[in-house]
């Protein structure tokens, strides 16, 4: 009898310890661009120091990042695929979607520019010219936010990309940039990752600053009904941290010293209607 009581007590103490450990660990599901740009390397330690949480970062394509959160395998999501995000919010899997920051996508390619797209202000037209010339294009092909935006641009251009000229890397943004550079190909990239990898890639920006290239990042909390181990309090704490004036100020200047320009623009408190 005593042995059973002691065993039960040990189990309770073990469970309490496990819950306690879980409550101080936070799983962030995010896109590769926040990692590759170096932003998380700056922000995560600030959050950990401020709150006492330990952050485990899952840096994958946005499609996978959202799927992980929906399955209860993450506590908070920081991603950049508005249409897909809204779908998960409508389904109740993710909660309280709020804008954090934006940068933009750019189309880069070989200096010789075989598709003759340099300087175009119409991104879908540029994509159409790439397809018509059958110039090599490297797609991430990974259902990431960047891949989703690329496919939307092809659709606007009236193109279904296929053929030897269209290469799917199945990799993150950094690796895709390397493949595009090796193949002397065009690709679509977020500006932040491009600047961070700039010295390793000999592919200039050819098309930029068209409205369809706007790249908005949002933070969302995870519905606790998605799984038994979701750290709801930690997820909310990280979301509030990303939206705080102090963090927004850090985002505003991130990259200026190294690249001469910020890699992201903070937009906490704004709505997509403010970006016509």
N, C-alpha and C positions, 0 to 999 in steps of 0.2 A: 504493500500500500504506500509506504513512504517512498519507495523507489519510483512508483508511478507519479506521485505528487512532485517529486524532484524533477522527473523527466518532463512533466507538463510545465513546471516553472521554467526549466531551461529553454523549452520551446517558446514560451511567451517572451522570455528575455531575448532570445535570438530574433524573434519576429520584431520586437520593439527596436532592436539594433538595426535590423534591415530597413525598417520604415524610416528610422532616423537618418541612416545613410542615404536612403533614397531622397529624403526631403532636402538634403544639401547638395544633391547632384541634379543638374539640369541638362536635358538633351535638346540641343538646338538643331533643327532640320533646316538647311539653307542651301542656296545655290552656289555653284563653284565660283561665280564671279566675286562674291563677297569675300571668299577665301583667297582666290588668286590675286585679287587687287591689293591684298594686305590689310584691308579694313578690319577684318575680325581679329587679326593679330594685335591690333591696337585696342579695339573696343572690349574684347572678351576679358583681358586682364583688368581693365577698369571696372567692369561689372563685377567680377569676382572679388576684387578688393573692396568695392562698395557694399556688397551684399553678403559675402561669405559663401556664396554658392560656388560649386565647381562645375564648369560647363564642358560637356562633351559635344563636340560639333560633328554633325553628319553633313559633309559638303558634297552634294550630288546635284544632278540636274533638277530644275524646279518641279517637273512632273513627278519625279521620284521623291523629292522632298515633301511634296504635298501628300503623296500616297502613304509615306511613312507616318506622317502626322495623323492621317485619317485612320490608320490601323492602330493608333495608340502607341507607336514606337518613338515618338518625340513629344516634347512638352510645349514647344513653341516653334513657329515657322517664320522665316524671313526669306521672301521669294519675290519673283518678278514676272508673273504671268497673269495679269488681271482677269482675263476671261475665265481661265481655269480656277483661279482663286475664288471667284464669285460663285462658280459651280459648287465648290466644296462648302462654301458658306451657306448657300441655298439648301444644301443637303443636311446642314447642321453638324457637319464633321469638324469644321473650323469656325471660330467665333471672333467677333470684334475686330474685323479687318480694318486696319488704319494705315495710311500712307506714311512712309518714313523718309524717303529720299528718291531722287531720280538721277540718272545720267542718260546717255543716249547710245544707241547702236550706231555703228559706222560700217560701211562696206569698204573693205581694203582689198588690195590686189597687187599684182606685179607692176613695177614701174612702167613697163612697156605697154600695159593696158590694152591687151588685144581686143577687148570688147568695146573700147572707146567710151567709157562711162565717166571718166574724170570730169568733175565739176558739175555733173547733172544735179538738179535740185529735186528730182523725182525718183525716189528709191525704187518703186515698182518698175519704172521704165528701165532703170539700170539693170535690174534683175532680168528683165525681158531681153535686153541686149546681150547679157552674159549667156543666156540660153540660146539665143539665135546664132551667136558666134561659136557656140559649143566650147567656150573657154572653160577650163577646169574650175570647179567650185567645190570647196570642202564644206560639207554640212556636219553639224554635230550629230544629227541623227539619233538623239537620245531623249526626245520629248522634254527637253529643258525649256526654260523660258526663252532662251535665244533661238532654239530650234523651232519653237511654236511661232515666234515672230518671223523667222525666215520663211516658214511655210505660208504664213499669212501674206507675206510680200509676194511669193510666187503666185498665190491665188489672185491677188490684186492685179498681177501682171498677166493673168490668163495663161500661166505656164504650169505644166505638170512635170517637174524635173525628173529626168531619167536618162540613162545612157552612160557611156564611159566617162564623159566629162563631169558627171555628178558623183562626188565621192562622199560617202558617209563615214565619219570617223568613229562614231559611237563613244566619243571621249569628251572630257570637260573642255572648257574654253582654252585653257593654257595649252593642252596637248593638241587641240585642233589648230591653234595658231601655228604651232610647230610643224604640223603636217602640211598646212597651207603654204608655209614658207618653203618647205622642202619640195613641194610639188609646183611651186610658182603659180599658185591658184588664188582665186578670189575667195573671200569668206565674209560672213557677218559676225561682228564681235561687239561686245559692249566696250565703250571707250575706256573705262577704268582698267579692265584687264589688258587691253591693248597698250595703254600707257605703261602699265607695270611690266609688260613683256617687251616693250618697245625696242630695247637694245638687242634683243635676240631675234627680232623679226624684221626682215627687209621688205616689208609690204606697206606702202604708204596708204593713208586714208584717201579714197577717191570720191566717195559720196557721203554726205553728212547733212545734219540739220533739217531733214524733212520730217514732218509731223509723225508719219508712221514709224519713225526711228526712236521716238521717245520711249524711255525705259524706266518704268516706275516700280519701286520696291515697296512692299507692304509687310507688316508684321501681323501675325494672327495667333491667337491663343487656341489651344486644342480642347475640344469638348471632352470633359472627363469621362463621358459615357463611352469613349472610343476604346478604353482599356483600363485595367485595374491599377496600373502603376504610374499613371500620368501625374506629374508634379504640377498641379494647377496653380498653386501659389508661386512656384518658381517661374512658370511660364508667364504669368501675369507680371511678375517683377521684371523679367527681361523685356517684355513689350513696353512697359512703362519707362524702363531705362532707355530704350531706343528713341522714345518720343520726348524725353526730358530735355529742357533747354541746354543743359550741360553737354549731353551727348550730341545734340544737334549742332552745337558750336564746334565740337571736335570734327564732325562730319564735314562741316562747312570749309574747314581749312585742310582736311586730309588730302595730301598729295601736292599741295602748293609748293612746299619747300623742295621736294624732289623733282616734280614735273613742271613747275611753273604755272599750274592750274589745278583746281580741285577736281577730284575724281568723281565726286557726287555732290548733289545739291540737296540740302535738307528741306523737307516740306511737311513736317509734322503739323497737324491741324488743318491741312488743306484737303480738298476733295478733287476728284478727277475732272469735275466740271470746270475747275479753274485752269485746266490745260486744254484749250480748244484745239 
